[in-house]
Amino acid sequence: MNTVVYVMKQSITIIGGIKMALEISLELKTRYMFALESVAREVAGKVSSYKGPIHDIGHIRGHEESNIDRLAYEWMLGALEEHLGRFPEDQRFKGKYLFELHELQDVESGVPHEETKRRVLRIDEIDGTTNIKRAKSSTFDYCPSATISIALCEDETMGSTIIGTVYDMLHDDVFSGMRVDGGYVAFHNRRLLDRGDFEEKRGDTSTRIMVVGYSNRERIRKGELEQAILDADSTKKDFRVYDGSRSTTIDIINILRNQFDAYIDPRAHWPESGAMLYPYDIAGVIPIAYGCGLEISDIYGNPIEKYSGSQPLTIMVARKGLKDRFVNILRPLVGSTG
């Protein structure tokens, strides 16, 4: 029996137990998780080893598209075909690939069953492209903060994610999350994580919050949100506000690494203001965050599961007990509905 499946079956205090009827589907989900991890690792290796020229080739949804994006897209298609093609025909993925910078790609053959027809792989072939292209063009040889992110979903809604995988290129490790019994469990390098390890910050008395505005023009309004957070700290010693790493998945993973305690992305609150957050940016990391017990909503306090397709969204990800506090702090500035 697969080691991860065995460990999950034994960890009933974390996942609430596994019903016998779910054992086969759990094993299949585990195999898909391993396959997506292999895909992400393979694509990351090709991005890391690329030594050619770097140049932008266009703009899509407020983001520059570069030739390394296009290459990563092609490498991802090849890796998905190779690794998912190894599954038996009746277990093979049939649905759509939804990439960050490219149109929806049908990968159905014949007439699939209705329940598989709408499944989606939501893919960010490079999260942190600016970091990658700047590093590749640098005088120095180094690996920047960037990830390869993949999510297997039942459909295009944010609430349908089955598996999320994030490969961290800087640290050469992989995080994954899997839906089990209506909740999520998370793994780091295939080791089951205990959500109790992430409830509280460690080794620090201050609460460190990211309020990001990557490639967005509303700098003054973003500053107003930051100031509201700082003003809500009556001690003037607790809240510390930062921007992030130019990679949303890295930012959220950095909460798990005990570097920060909350991530707030308000960009979609200001329509037509430049680059915004989209489902492909976060689909891979959300199951991991949930599996580690982090709390998630949009900045108005609404579940992100209501968002779908290519609809931009705001998001707040925080340790237990912090999310509602920050929602209430920001409400006078952003409202309550979105």
N, C-alpha and C positions, 0 to 999 in steps of 0.2 A: 504493500500500500504506500502511496505517496506520503512522504514525511510531513509535508505541510497539511495535507488533509487529515492525517492522523493527529497532529498537534491541535488542529482546529476542533476535532471531535472531542479531544480531552479537555479543551479550554471552555467548559460550559459556563464558568463564572464570567467570562468575557463576552461570549456570543449568545448565551442563553440556551445552549444545547442545539444539537442537530437532529432533526427528525429522520427516522429511517428512510422515509419516502424521498428525502432530499439528497441522499448519499451519492446517487449517480450524478445528479446535476451538479453537486458540489465538486465531484471529481472532474467533471468536464470543465467547470469554471476554473478550477485550479490549472488544468492543462492550458486553457486559453490565457490565463494570467502569465504562466511561464512563457507561452509563445509570444505574447506582447512584450514581455520583458526582453526576450531575445531580439525581437524586432527593434526595439528602442536602442538596445546596446549596439546592435549592428550599424544602425544609422548614425549613432553618435560616433562610433569608430571611424566611419567614412568622413564625417564632418571634421573630426579632429585631425585626420591625416591629410586633408585637402591642402595642397600647397600652391594652387593656382591663383590667378588674379581675382580681386573682389571689386564688384561695381554694382550700383543700383540700376535697375532696369524699369522701374515704374512705381506707381503708388496705388495701393488698394486699401480702402476703408481707413484712411488716415495713416497708414504705415507704408514705409518704403519697402518695395520688394527688390531683393538683390539676386545675383546669380547663385549665391550659396543657398538661398531659399529654394530656387528652382531645382538645384542639384539635390537638396535634401528631399524635396518632393519626389523626385525620380527614384532616389535610393529607397525612400519609404515604400513606394509602390512595389519595387522589386522585392524588398524584404517581407512585406505582407504577403505577396504572392507565394514566396518560398515557404514561409513558416506556417501560414494558415492553410496553404495547399496540402500540407502533410496530414490534415485531419481527414477521417473517412468522409465520404460524400454526404452521408446523412447527418454529420456533425459539423460540416464545414460552414464557415460564415457566409451568409447570403444576405446582402443588404446594400448599404451605401457607405462610401468613404466621404466624410465631410472634412476637408482640409482647411487650414487657416487661410491660405491665400489662393485657393483654387476652387473651381466649381464642384458640385456634388458629382461623384463618380459612381455609376452603377457597377456593381460586381456580381450581379445575379446571373445565373445560368439556368436556362429552361424556365419553368414556372415554379418557383419555390412555394413552400407552404405559406399560408397567410400570416402565421405568427412570426415567421422569419423575414418576411418581405420588407418590413419597415425597419429592421435593425440598422444601427448606424455605428460606424467607427469614427469618432470625433477626434481629429488629429491636429496637433500643433507640431509641425515637423521640426521647427526650432523655436523654442521660447527663450528669448534673449538674443534675437538676431543681431541687434546693434552691437551687443557685447562680442558676438562671434566675429562679425565682419571687421570690427575695429581691431580685435586681437589678431586676426589673420593678416591685417594690413600693417601691423605694428613692426617696429624695428626689433622688438623682442619676441621670443617664442614662449608663449604661455597659454594656459587654458583658462578662459573667462567663466563667469557664472552664466550658465545656459543649460537648458534641458531639452529632452525629447519627450513629448507627452502624448499618450494615447488613451482613449476611453471607449470601452465597448458598451453600447446603450441599446435598450429595447426599441427606442424610437428617438425622435429629435428633441424631446423635452429633457430639461435638466434633472428631473426626478426619476429618470429611467436608467441611470447609469448602473451597470452590473459590475464592471471592473475598470479601475483606473491605474495607469502605470506612468511613473515619471522617472526617467533616467537622468541623474545629475552628472553632467560632464566634468565639472570641476573636481568632484570628490570620487568619481568613478564608482557610484553606487546607485541602487535602484530602490524606489519605494513603490508599493502597490497597495491598492485597497479593493476589497471584494464585498459585494452585497450578500449577506447571509441572514436568513430568518428575519427579513424586514429591516435589518440594520447593516452596519459595515464593520469589517475587521481590517486591520492594516498590517503591512509587512515592511521590513527593511532588510534587503538582501535575503529575502525569503524567511526571515525570522519574525514570528508573530509578536506584534507590539502590544503592550499593556497600556490601555488608555489612562490608567491611573498615574502613569509616569509623566503625563503632560497636563495635568489639571492645574498645577501651580508652577510659577517660575522658580528657578533655583539659583542661589549664589548672588542675589541682587535684590535690593529693596525697592528699586524703581520699576514702574510699568512702562515698557518701551513699545511705542505704537508707530506703525508705518501708515502714513497718509500719502498715497501715491498720486502722481499726476503726469505719468509718462506721456510725452508728446502731446500734451493737452494745453490749450491756450488760457484756460481759466485759472491763472496763477493767484490772482487776488482772492477769488472766491475760495479756492483751496486753502489759502492762508487764513481765511476767516474760520473755516472748519477747524484748522489746527489751533487757532487762538481760542476757540470755544472749548476745545479739549483741555488746553492748558489752564484756562480760567476756571474750569470746573474742579481743578485740583486745589482744594482749600489749603493744603499744606505747602504748596509750591515746591514740593520735594519728590512727588510720586511720578506724575506723568512726564514722559520724555518723548518728543515727536520727531520722526525721521521720514525721509523718502526711502525708496527701496533700491533694488539691485538692477532694475530694468528687465526683470524676469519674474512674472507673477508667481509661477510655480516655485521658484527658488525662495521668494519672499514668504510664502506660506510654509514651505518646508523649514525655513529658518525659525518659525515659531516652534516647530517640533525639535529643532536643534538648540532650543533655549536661548536664542539670540534676541527674539522679540516676543511680544505677548498678544499683539493684535495687528491685523492688516485691514485697512480701509481704502477702498477704491471708489471714489465718488464721480468719476469722469462722466459716466452716462447720465448723470443728473443734469448736465448742461448740454443739450442737443447741439449738434453742428459746431462743437468746440474743439475738434481735432480727434486724435486717437482715443478710443474707448475700449472698455473691457467687453469681450464677447465670450459665448459659451466655450468655444474651442480653447480659449486661454486657460480655463480653469477646470475643464471637464475631467482631465486626468488626475488632478490633485484633490478634487472634492471628496471622493471616496476615501482617500488616505486621511484627510483632515477629520472626516466624520469618524473613521475607524480609530482615531487617536483621541476622540472625545472633544474635539474643538466644536465651538458653536458657530453657526453660519446663517446669515440672512442677507438681504439687501440692506442699504443704509437706512431704509424706512422701517426695518424690522420684519419685513415680509419674507416668507420662505423663497429661496431661489428656485425651487422646483417648478414654480409657475412659468419660468422663462423657457423659451424654446427656440429652435432654429438658429438664425443669425441675428437674433434680437440682442442689442447691447444691454448690459445690466450693470448696476452697482453691486458692490459686495462688501461684507464685513465678516472677517474670520477672526475668532478670538478664543482665548482660554475660557474655561468654564466660569460663568458669572460676570464676564466683562462685556459681552456683546450687548445685552440689554442696557447696560449702563451707558455705553457709547451711543446707542440709538437714541436714548433719552437726551443726551447732551446735544446731539446734532439736530434733533427734531425742530427746534425753533428756526433753524436755518434751512432745512431741506423739506420739512413737512412730514406727513405720515403715510402717504399713499404712493408716491412715485409717479 
